[in-house]
Amino acid sequence: MQTTKVRIKVADYDSLPERAGQAVTINGQTIVLFRISTGDVKAVENRSPHRKGGTLADALVSGNFIYCPVYDLKISLEDGKVQAPDTGEVKTYQVEVFGNEVHITI
Ligand code: FES
């Protein structure tokens, strides 16, 4: 089945904390926005790849990676891949910033 992607404004850029997560809910999906130290904004689903579950909104940001505070998984904000020696993946979303508006495509 083909699903149509839509671009939605999800936050004001200046409301995003630096190097911390901010969860937003869009169409029933919770997504976490991370404003990283370069000023870029990354978006991942708010679901931990760890089999015991959990969320990523409280993950610690370091460069282009987040660290889950519970199991210390290191996850790339570029492609959502969990870094070795752990495995797994989270969904990432395309983010665009227009002036002060942060949009994601879902
Ligand atoms: S709770 Fe899942 S990686 Fe942390």
Residues whose N, C-alpha, C, O or C-beta is under 5 A from the ligand:
A	BS01	FES	S48 P49 H50 G53 G54 T55 C68 V70 Y71 L73
